[in-house]
């Protein structure tokens, strides 16, 4: 029996429990990590940030330089435009013989595609073509050619009447009042253009009043006498007149006449499409085709066939690009507005900057004085040749502004498309600067191949610095790894040695105390002890000696395991008998201490696979702990019972108890609570740590139920194996206690 017990061991440091202790090497590694590695990583991080910030700052400075280049180029372009303005001002005629100067000016002004003279609402000359030659009589029954500007009083009166007429027509929807207002406006209109505007208003008033014949007569007068007139919104009155005639004819039931007016409108619209914008053209075409689709019969009767043929011939013809007529009419509107506003004459060069059909255009114009030299009486305008300007003038200006380096300057349009210059570059520009009015449809853009490819390349000095920082971090990381590994190995060895000595010393104390106590009883009792009592004491001494032998065997077992020698296997034990035996063996010690001692073991408890010595030691530790921390009320109980799939071994005392905040920590190595920390309660804080290890090594657990001053109940819970598994393991399997894993 002694040899069998000696082969069993209580693994104080098993692989399953070793990781639960607080390892000193982790603490050292943490200190090294916080004091060395983290500052080094921060150094590397901030170094990289500094390099990156410097690179970004350099790129920002370069970007600012490029923005300055664009600003300088834009100013240079506007300066060149101002130079051209001075040249144009010197060519403006100062007398009324403007027609004779047209050919001279159009060949003298550079960068101009066309030139127009306008006086009081009529075009006198457009792009070298005299609309009204000088030898034309000054008067005609249809339209006077020698037009007079309105004086300030007449202009103000015209504005008032026009506002009243439009209010009556559009706001008040009063056709009669609108007709009277437009007739009053016609009475003061002194130019054919203003008269055409008034007549168009009268015709619309008749349309609103459903006076179809009267409306047709008014619009036919406009077609005969004011065919080239425009309203104040730059809408051709000729086209509006044909449209209104078609509507009136349709309303009065003359479908053929209405369709003829619409086809005539369509032909006129296509023929003069270079004089109107795309939006106006599309609106007219949509309305014409919609109405003709309702008017033209299918199939066409004989009287409709000629009209159908004209419609088929004109339908679908493309619109002409806007030309000089379109631009000249825009300038004519400027002169009409200036005359109505009574604008004073000045030598300022003015501009019309806009787009037509997706293409930008630029018109420059100067007002011409009347005989007194104070009031605007005419206008001379230029259509700037933007293609020529972009092909010759602007590239030369950008070339003069080009600085040495990698920057490239070029012109871009409103959609970012490069026009001229900047050859050999790709991608979006770094910066762009709009040229502002009147060249606001263009921008000066700057490219930089270095920044466009992600920034300037890192110089050699910066590369060396980055490599050095990287090497430093790698060296520190490698050194930290080696030191942590070394510390871990040394700390494990030191911990094993220290833990072994501490635990063996603690566990040797209990059997030595029992041997000493029973030896003293034999010595002091002498002849007063009965032979049975002597034999019982001697058995106890022998049992404790065997226990000492087993502890020594455990130390040797531990040494052999460290050298790779296998430990003895576990055995199946009757847990009830084991608990009964340990409790009975402790009875004398408890009763000698004045304890009321009870033992409650349920019958027929199952066999469990245990290290009997380890469980015995854990139970004795709990009993010794209960005795140590009991003061006034000395009651002690040992119980063993089954609860479901577990067997519980319980020790209950009525001592000082354990504070709830300490109940988790009391199972840590060397920890002693507030009460245990006093000199009155001796110990190293290993007893309950051993209990926890024993429970976990058997895939069980230990719990405590206690309150301060109300005693404590410690319970060891061991899992019960199914009968079939227990029989199989009993016959075949051999577990090693040192190889158990936490379940």
C-alpha positions in Angstrom: 0.0 0.0 0.0 2.8 2.4 0.8 4.6 1.7 -2.5 1.4 2.3 -4.4 0.6 5.5 -2.6 4.2 6.6 -3.1 3.9 6.4 -6.8 1.0 8.8 -6.9 1.7 12.5 -7.0 0.1 15.9 -6.4 1.2 18.1 -9.3 1.8 21.5 -7.7 2.8 22.9 -11.1 0.9 21.3 -13.9 0.8 22.5 -17.5 -2.9 23.3 -17.1 -2.4 25.6 -14.1 1.0 27.2 -14.8 -0.4 29.8 -17.2 -2.8 31.1 -14.6 -0.1 32.6 -12.5 1.2 36.1 -13.0 4.5 35.6 -14.9 7.3 38.0 -14.0 8.7 37.9 -17.6 5.5 39.4 -18.9 5.8 42.2 -16.4 9.4 42.8 -17.5 8.4 42.6 -21.2 5.6 45.1 -20.5 8.0 47.5 -18.8 10.4 47.2 -21.8 7.6 47.7 -24.2 6.3 50.8 -22.5 9.7 52.4 -21.8 11.6 51.5 -25.0 9.5 50.1 -27.8 6.6 52.5 -27.6 8.8 55.6 -27.5 10.8 54.2 -30.4 7.6 53.6 -32.4 6.4 57.1 -31.6 9.8 58.4 -32.7 9.5 56.6 -36.0 5.8 57.7 -36.4 6.5 61.4 -35.7 9.6 61.2 -38.0 7.5 59.9 -40.8 4.9 62.5 -40.1 7.5 65.2 -40.2 8.8 63.9 -43.5 5.2 63.7 -44.9 4.3 67.2 -43.6 7.4 68.6 -45.2 6.6 66.9 -48.5 3.0 68.3 -48.3 4.3 71.7 -47.4 6.7 71.7 -50.3 3.8 70.6 -52.6 1.6 73.4 -51.2 4.4 76.0 -51.8 4.8 74.7 -55.3 1.0 74.8 -55.8 0.9 78.4 -54.5 3.7 79.3 -56.9 1.8 77.8 -59.8 -1.3 79.7 -58.8 0.8 82.8 -58.8 1.9 81.9 -62.4 -1.7 81.6 -63.5 -2.6 84.9 -61.9 0.3 86.7 -63.6 -0.6 85.2 -66.9 -4.3 86.3 -66.5 -3.2 89.8 -65.7 -0.9 89.8 -68.8 -3.8 88.7 -71.0 -6.0 91.5 -69.7 -3.2 93.9 -70.1 -2.9 92.9 -73.8 -6.7 93.4 -74.1 -6.4 96.9 -72.7 -3.7 97.6 -75.3 -6.1 96.5 -78.1 -8.8 98.7 -76.6 -6.7 101.8 -76.9 -6.0 100.9 -80.5 -9.7 100.5 -81.2 -10.6 103.8 -79.6 -8.2 105.6 -81.9 -10.1 104.3 -85.0 -13.5 105.4 -83.9 -14.8 108.0 -86.3 -15.7 111.4 -84.8 -18.1 112.5 -87.6 -21.3 111.2 -89.2 -19.5 109.8 -92.2 -19.3 106.4 -90.6 -20.3 104.3 -93.7 -17.2 105.4 -95.6 -14.9 104.3 -92.8 -16.2 100.7 -92.7 -13.9 99.1 -95.2 -10.9 101.0 -93.7 -11.6 99.9 -90.2 -12.3 96.3 -91.0 -8.8 96.0 -92.6 -7.1 98.0 -89.9 -8.3 96.4 -86.7 -6.4 93.2 -86.0 -8.0 90.1 -84.5 -11.5 91.1 -85.7 -13.7 88.8 -87.8 -16.5 91.4 -88.5 -17.5 95.0 -87.9 -20.9 96.6 -87.7 -22.1 100.1 -87.6 -25.5 100.6 -85.9 -27.4 103.8 -85.6 -30.7 104.3 -83.7 -31.8 100.7 -84.2 -30.8 100.1 -87.8 -27.7 98.2 -89.1 -25.8 100.4 -91.6 -22.9 98.1 -92.2 -22.2 94.5 -91.2 -18.9 92.6 -92.0 -18.0 94.7 -95.0 -21.5 94.5 -96.5 -23.3 97.8 -96.6 -26.9 97.2 -95.7 -27.9 100.8 -96.5 -25.5 102.3 -99.1 -24.7 106.0 -98.8 -26.4 106.8 -102.1 -29.8 105.5 -100.8 -32.3 108.3 -100.4 -32.6 109.6 -96.9 -36.3 109.0 -96.8 -38.7 106.4 -98.0 -42.4 105.8 -97.7 -41.7 102.5 -95.9 -38.8 103.3 -93.5 -36.8 106.5 -93.0 -33.1 105.7 -93.2 -31.8 108.9 -91.5 -32.9 108.0 -88.0 -33.0 110.4 -85.1 -32.2 109.4 -81.5 -34.8 110.0 -78.9 -34.2 112.9 -76.6 -34.3 112.4 -72.9 -37.9 113.5 -72.5 -39.2 111.3 -75.4 -37.2 108.3 -74.1 -38.7 108.7 -70.6 -42.2 109.0 -72.1 -41.6 105.9 -74.2 -40.5 103.9 -71.2 -43.5 104.8 -69.2 -45.9 104.0 -72.0 -44.2 100.6 -72.7 -44.4 99.7 -69.0 -48.1 100.6 -68.8 -48.9 98.6 -72.0 -47.1 95.5 -70.9 -48.8 95.7 -67.5 -52.2 95.9 -69.1 -51.3 93.0 -71.5 -49.6 90.5 -69.2 -50.6 91.5 -65.7 -54.1 92.8 -66.1 -55.1 90.6 -69.1 -57.1 93.6 -70.3 -57.0 93.5 -74.2 -58.7 96.8 -74.7 -56.5 98.7 -72.2 -53.4 97.1 -73.7 -54.5 98.1 -77.3 -54.9 101.7 -76.2 -51.6 101.8 -74.4 -49.7 100.4 -77.4 -51.4 102.8 -79.8 -50.2 105.7 -77.5 -46.8 104.1 -77.6 -46.9 104.0 -81.5 -47.7 107.8 -81.5 -44.5 108.7 -79.7 -42.2 106.1 -81.4 -39.8 108.0 -83.8 -37.8 105.0 -85.2 -39.0 102.1 -87.3 -37.7 99.6 -84.6 -39.7 101.2 -81.8 -42.7 101.5 -84.1 -42.5 97.8 -84.9 -42.4 97.0 -81.1 -45.6 99.1 -80.6 -47.3 97.5 -83.6 -46.5 94.0 -82.3 -48.2 94.9 -79.0 -51.3 96.2 -80.8 -51.5 92.9 -82.8 -51.2 90.8 -79.7 -54.0 92.9 -78.1 -56.2 92.1 -81.0 -55.4 88.4 -80.6 -56.4 88.5 -77.0 -59.6 90.3 -77.9 -60.2 87.6 -80.7 -60.2 90.3 -83.4 -58.6 88.0 -85.9 -58.9 90.2 -89.0 -57.5 93.3 -87.2 -54.6 91.3 -85.8 -53.8 89.9 -89.3 -53.7 93.4 -90.8 -51.3 94.8 -88.1 -48.9 91.9 -88.4 -48.9 92.2 -92.2 -47.8 95.9 -91.8 -44.9 94.7 -89.7 -43.9 92.2 -92.4 -44.0 95.0 -95.1 -42.5 97.9 -93.2 -40.4 96.4 -90.3 -39.2 93.0 -91.6 -35.8 93.4 -90.0 -36.9 94.7 -86.6 -36.3 93.0 -83.3 -38.0 93.5 -80.0 -36.2 94.6 -76.8 -35.5 90.9 -76.0 -33.7 90.4 -79.3 -36.6 88.4 -80.8 -37.2 88.8 -84.5 -40.5 90.6 -85.0 -40.8 89.2 -88.5 -41.0 85.6 -87.2 -43.4 86.6 -84.4 -45.7 88.3 -87.0 -45.9 85.1 -89.2 -46.6 83.0 -86.1 -49.4 85.3 -85.0 -50.9 85.4 -88.5 -51.0 81.6 -88.6 -52.8 81.5 -85.3 -55.4 84.1 -86.3 -56.0 82.3 -89.6 -56.5 79.0 -87.8 -58.9 80.6 -85.3 -61.0 82.2 -88.0 -61.3 78.8 -89.8 -58.9 79.4 -92.7 -56.8 76.3 -92.3 -55.0 76.5 -95.6 -54.0 80.2 -95.0 -52.8 79.3 -91.5 -50.7 76.4 -92.9 -49.3 78.6 -95.6 -48.2 81.2 -93.0 -46.6 78.5 -90.9 -44.7 77.0 -93.9 -43.6 80.5 -94.9 -42.4 81.0 -91.3 -40.5 77.7 -91.4 -38.8 78.7 -94.7 -37.9 82.2 -93.3 -36.7 80.6 -90.1 -34.3 78.2 -91.8 -33.1 80.9 -94.2 -32.3 83.3 -91.4 -31.3 80.8 -88.8 -27.8 82.3 -88.6 -29.3 85.4 -87.0 -31.0 83.7 -84.0 -29.8 81.4 -81.3 -30.4 77.7 -80.9 -33.0 78.0 -78.2 -35.1 80.4 -80.1 -34.8 78.3 -83.3 -35.8 75.1 -81.5 -38.8 76.7 -79.9 -40.1 78.0 -83.2 -39.5 74.7 -85.0 -41.3 72.8 -82.3 -44.4 75.1 -82.4 -44.4 75.1 -86.2 -44.3 71.3 -86.6 -46.9 70.8 -83.9 -49.4 73.1 -85.6 -48.7 71.8 -89.1 -49.1 68.3 -87.9 -52.7 69.2 -86.9 -53.4 71.3 -90.0 -52.0 69.3 -92.9 -54.5 66.6 -94.0 -53.5 63.1 -94.9 -53.7 62.4 -97.8 -53.2 65.9 -99.2 -56.0 67.4 -101.4 -54.9 69.0 -104.7 -55.0 72.5 -103.3 -52.7 71.4 -100.4 -50.1 69.5 -102.4 -47.9 72.5 -103.3 -47.9 73.6 -99.7 -47.1 70.0 -98.6 -44.2 69.9 -101.0 -42.8 73.2 -99.6 -43.1 71.8 -96.1 -41.3 68.5 -97.0 -38.5 70.5 -98.6 -37.8 72.6 -95.6 -38.5 70.1 -92.9 -35.4 68.6 -91.3 -32.9 71.1 -92.8 -30.1 71.9 -90.3 -29.8 75.2 -88.6 -27.0 77.5 -89.7 -24.3 78.6 -87.4 -24.9 82.0 -85.9 -23.0 84.7 -87.7 -22.5 88.4 -88.1 -26.2 89.2 -88.4 -26.8 87.5 -85.0 -24.1 89.5 -83.3 -25.0 92.7 -85.1 -28.6 92.5 -83.9 -27.3 92.0 -80.3 -25.4 95.2 -80.7 -28.5 96.9 -82.1 -30.4 96.0 -78.9 -27.6 97.6 -76.9 -28.0 100.8 -78.8 -31.8 100.8 -78.4 -31.5 100.3 -74.7 -28.9 103.1 -74.5 -31.1 105.5 -76.4 -34.1 104.7 -74.2 -32.1 105.1 -71.0 -30.6 108.4 -72.3 -27.0 107.1 -71.8 -24.3 109.8 -71.9 -21.6 109.3 -74.5 -18.2 107.9 -73.3 -15.2 106.4 -75.0 -15.3 103.2 -72.8 -15.0 99.9 -74.7 -17.8 97.6 -73.7 -18.3 93.8 -74.3 -20.9 91.2 -74.9 -19.5 87.8 -73.7 -21.7 84.8 -74.2 -22.1 81.4 -75.8 -24.1 80.5 -78.9 -24.8 76.9 -79.8 -22.1 75.7 -77.4 -19.4 78.1 -78.7 -18.2 81.2 -76.9 -18.2 84.5 -78.7 -17.0 88.0 -77.7 -18.2 91.3 -79.1 -16.5 94.6 -78.4 -18.3 97.9 -79.0 -18.0 101.6 -78.6 -20.8 104.1 -78.6 -20.7 106.9 -81.1 -21.7 110.5 -80.2 -24.3 112.7 -81.7 -23.5 116.1 -83.2 -23.2 117.7 -79.8 -20.8 115.0 -78.6 -22.7 114.3 -75.4 -25.4 111.8 -76.2 -25.2 108.3 -77.7 -26.3 108.3 -81.3 -24.7 105.2 -82.8 -22.4 102.3 -82.1 -19.5 100.6 -83.7 -18.9 97.0 -82.8 -16.3 94.3 -83.4 -16.6 90.5 -83.4 -13.4 89.3 -81.8 -11.7 86.4 -83.7 -11.4 84.1 -80.7 -9.8 81.3 -82.8 -7.1 83.7 -84.0 -6.6 85.1 -80.5 -6.2 81.6 -79.1 -3.9 80.5 -81.9 -1.5 83.5 -81.9 -2.0 86.0 -79.2 -2.6 84.0 -76.1 0.2 81.3 -76.7 2.7 84.2 -77.1 1.6 85.8 -73.9 1.8 82.4 -72.0 5.2 81.8 -73.5 6.5 85.1 -72.1 5.1 84.2 -68.7 6.7 80.7 -68.7 9.3 80.3 -65.9 12.1 77.8 -65.8 11.0 74.6 -64.2 8.5 71.9 -64.8 5.4 74.1 -65.0 3.4 74.3 -68.2 0.7 77.0 -68.9 -2.2 76.6 -71.3 -5.7 77.9 -72.0 -8.7 75.7 -71.1 -12.4 76.2 -71.9 -15.3 76.1 -69.5 -15.3 72.3 -69.6 -11.6 72.0 -68.8 -10.5 71.1 -72.4 -7.0 72.4 -73.3 -7.1 74.8 -76.2 -3.5 75.7 -77.2 -0.1 75.3 -75.6 1.1 72.9 -72.9 2.2 70.2 -75.3 3.5 66.9 -73.9 1.4 67.0 -70.7 -1.6 65.0 -69.6 -4.0 64.7 -66.8 -5.9 67.4 -65.0 -4.2 70.7 -64.2 -2.9 71.6 -60.8 -4.5 75.0 -60.7 -6.6 77.1 -63.0 -7.4 80.8 -62.9 -10.5 82.1 -64.7 -9.8 85.1 -66.9 -12.9 87.0 -65.7 -15.1 89.2 -67.9 -15.0 89.5 -70.8 -12.9 86.4 -71.3 -14.6 84.4 -68.6 -15.3 81.5 -70.9 -11.5 80.7 -70.7 -9.1 80.0 -67.9 -5.3 79.8 -67.6 -4.3 76.4 -66.3 -1.0 75.2 -64.9 0.3 71.7 -65.1 3.3 70.3 -63.3 4.4 66.7 -64.3 6.1 66.1 -61.0 3.2 67.0 -58.8 0.7 65.4 -61.2 2.5 62.1 -60.7 2.1 62.2 -56.9 4.6 64.9 -55.9 8.2 65.5 -56.0 10.4 62.4 -55.6 11.9 61.9 -52.2 15.5 63.2 -52.1 18.5 61.1 -51.1 18.8 62.6 -47.7 15.2 61.9 -46.8 15.5 58.3 -48.0 18.6 57.7 -45.8 16.7 59.1 -42.8 13.7 56.9 -43.5 15.9 53.8 -43.9 17.7 54.7 -40.6 14.4 55.0 -38.8 13.2 51.7 -40.2 16.4 49.9 -39.3 16.2 51.4 -35.8 12.6 50.1 -35.3 13.5 46.6 -36.6 16.5 46.4 -34.3 14.5 47.5 -31.3 11.7 45.0 -32.2 14.3 42.1 -32.6 16.0 43.0 -29.3 12.7 43.2 -27.5 11.8 39.7 -28.8 15.1 38.2 -27.7 15.0 39.8 -24.3 11.4 38.7 -23.6 12.2 35.1 -24.7 15.3 35.1 -22.4 13.4 36.7 -19.5 10.6 34.2 -19.9 12.9 31.2 -19.8 14.8 32.5 -16.7 11.6 33.6 -15.0 10.0 30.1 -15.6 13.0 28.4 -14.0 13.1 30.8 -11.0 9.3 30.5 -10.5 9.4 26.7 -10.6 12.2 26.6 -8.1 10.7 29.1 -5.8 7.2 27.7 -6.1 8.4 24.2 -5.5 10.2 25.1 -2.3 7.3 27.3 -1.0 4.7 24.7 -1.6 6.6 21.7 -0.4 7.5 23.6 2.8 3.9 24.5 3.3 2.6 21.0 2.7 5.2 19.4 5.0 3.9 21.4 7.9 0.6 19.6 8.3 1.9 16.0 8.7 4.8 17.2 10.9 2.3 18.9 13.2 0.2 15.8 13.4 3.2 13.6 14.1 4.4 16.0 16.8 0.9 16.2 18.4 0.4 12.4 18.6 3.9 11.9 19.8 3.3 14.3 22.6 0.1 12.5 23.5 2.0 9.2 23.7 4.7 10.8 25.7 2.5 12.6 28.2 -0.2 10.0 28.4 2.1 7.2 29.4 0.3 4.4 31.2 -3.0 6.3 31.3 -3.6 5.5 27.6 -5.3 2.2 26.8 -3.6 -0.2 24.3 -6.3 0.7 21.8 -5.6 4.4 22.1 -1.9 3.8 21.9 -2.4 1.7 18.7 -4.7 4.4 17.2 -2.1 7.2 17.9 0.7 5.0 16.4 -1.4 4.4 13.3 -2.0 8.1 12.9 1.8 8.7 13.2 2.4 6.0 10.7 -0.2 7.5 8.3 1.4 10.9 8.6 4.8 9.5 8.0 3.4 7.8 4.8 2.1 11.2 3.8 5.5 12.7 4.2 6.9 9.9 2.1 4.4 10.7 -0.6 5.3 14.4 -0.5 8.9 13.5 -1.0 7.9 11.2 -3.9 6.0 14.1 -5.4 9.1 16.2 -5.4 11.1 13.4 -7.0 8.1 12.9 -9.5 8.3 16.6 -10.4 12.1 16.4 -10.9 11.6 13.3 -13.1 8.9 15.0 -15.1 11.1 18.0 -15.8 13.7 15.5 -17.2 10.9 13.9 -19.3 10.2 10.8 -17.1 6.4 9.9 -17.1 4.5 10.1 -13.9 2.2 7.5 -12.4 -1.4 7.3 -13.8 -4.5 8.2 -11.9 -6.9 5.7 -10.3 -10.6 5.4 -9.7 -11.4 6.1 -6.1 -14.6 5.9 -3.9 -15.1 9.6 -3.2 -17.3 8.9 -0.2 -14.8 6.6 1.5 -12.0 9.1 0.8 -13.9 12.0 2.3 -15.0 9.9 5.3 -11.4 8.8 6.0 -9.9 12.3 5.7 -12.7 13.8 7.9 -12.3 11.1 10.6 -8.5 11.6 10.6 -9.1 15.3 11.3 -11.6 14.7 14.1 -9.1 14.5 16.9 -7.5 17.8 15.8 -10.9 19.5 15.6 -12.2 18.2 18.9 -8.9 19.0 20.7 -9.5 22.6 19.4 -12.9 22.7 21.0 -14.9 22.4 17.8 -18.3 20.8 17.4 -17.4 18.5 14.6 -19.9 16.8 12.2 -19.4 14.5 9.2 -22.2 14.0 6.6 -21.4 11.7 3.7 -24.2 10.4 1.4 -24.1 6.7 0.8 -23.4 5.1 -2.6 -21.5 8.0 -4.0 -20.0 7.1 -7.4 -16.4 6.3 -8.0 -14.3 9.1 -9.5 -11.0 9.1 -11.3 -8.9 11.1 -8.8 -5.5 11.7 -7.4 -6.5 10.7 -3.9 -3.5 12.4 -2.3 -4.3 15.6 -4.1 -7.9 15.6 -3.1 -7.0 14.6 0.5 -4.5 17.5 0.6 -7.1 19.9 -0.7 -9.7 18.8 1.9 -7.2 19.0 4.7 -6.3 22.5 3.5 -9.9 23.5 3.7 -10.2 22.0 7.2 -7.1 23.6 8.5 -8.2 26.9 7.0 -11.6 26.6 8.8 -9.9 25.9 12.1 -7.5 28.8 11.6 -10.2 31.4 10.9 -12.7 30.3 13.5 -12.8 32.3 16.7 -15.8 32.4 19.2 -18.3 30.1 17.5 -16.5 26.8 16.9 -18.6 24.6 14.7 -17.2 22.6 11.8 -19.0 20.4 9.3 -17.7 18.2 6.4 -20.2 17.0 3.8 -20.1 14.9 0.6 -23.2 14.7 -1.6 -24.2 14.5 -5.3 -25.9 17.2 -7.2 -26.8 16.2 -10.8 -23.6 15.4 -12.7 -21.3 16.6 -10.0 -20.1 15.4 -6.6 -19.6 18.1 -3.9 -17.2 18.0 -1.1 -18.0 20.8 1.4 -16.4 22.3 4.5 -18.5 24.7 6.5 -17.3 26.8 9.4 -18.8 29.7 11.5 -15.7 31.8 11.7 -14.8 35.3 10.6 -15.9 34.8 7.0 -14.7 36.3 3.8 -15.6 39.7 2.4 -17.4 39.4 -1.0 -14.8 41.7 -2.6 -12.0 39.2 -1.7 -13.7 35.9 -2.6 -12.0 35.8 -6.0 -8.6 36.8 -4.9 -8.3 34.4 -2.0 -7.5 31.5 -4.4 -4.5 33.4 -5.9 -0.9 32.4 -4.9 0.3 34.0 -1.8 -2.7 36.2 -1.3 -4.1 36.7 2.2 -7.1 38.7 3.0 -7.4 41.4 5.6 -8.0 39.0 8.4 -5.4 36.5 7.1 -2.9 39.3 6.8 -2.6 39.7 10.6 0.0 38.0 12.7 -2.6 36.1 14.5 -3.4 34.0 11.5 -0.2 32.4 10.2 0.4 31.1 6.7 1.9 31.8 3.3 -1.4 32.2 1.3 -0.9 28.9 -0.6 -3.6 26.6 0.9 -6.6 27.9 -1.1 -4.4 28.3 -4.2 -3.6 24.5 -3.9 -7.3 23.8 -3.5 -8.2 25.7 -6.7 -5.4 23.9 -8.7 -6.6 20.5 -7.5 -10.2 21.2 -8.5 -9.3 22.5 -11.9 -6.8 19.7 -12.6 -9.8 17.3 -12.0 -11.9 19.4 -14.4 -13.9 20.6 -11.5 -14.2 23.9 -9.6 -14.2 25.4 -6.1 -16.8 27.9 -4.8 -17.1 29.9 -1.6 -20.3 31.2 0.0 -19.5 33.6 2.8 -20.2 36.9 4.5 -18.0 38.9 6.8 -18.6 37.6 10.4 -21.0 34.8 9.3 -18.6 32.0 8.5 -17.7 30.4 5.2 -18.7 27.4 3.1 -16.1 26.1 0.7 -17.2 23.5 -1.9 -15.2 21.3 -4.2 -17.2 20.2 -7.2 -16.0 17.1 -9.2 -17.7 15.9 -12.4 -19.2 12.5 -12.5 -18.3 10.3 -15.5 -21.0 8.1 -17.2 -20.8 4.5 -16.1 -19.9 3.2 -19.6 -17.1 5.7 -19.9 -15.9 5.0 -16.4 -15.7 1.2 -17.2 -13.9 1.8 -20.4 -11.4 4.1 -18.9 -11.0 1.7 -15.9 -10.0 -1.1 -18.2 -7.9 0.7 -20.9 -7.1 4.3 -20.5 -4.2 5.6 -18.4 -4.4 9.3 -17.7 -1.4 11.2 -16.5 -2.3 13.9 -13.9 0.5 16.1 -15.3 -1.1 15.9 -18.8 -4.7 16.8 -17.8 -6.2 19.8 -19.6 -8.7 22.3 -18.4 -12.1 21.0 -19.7 
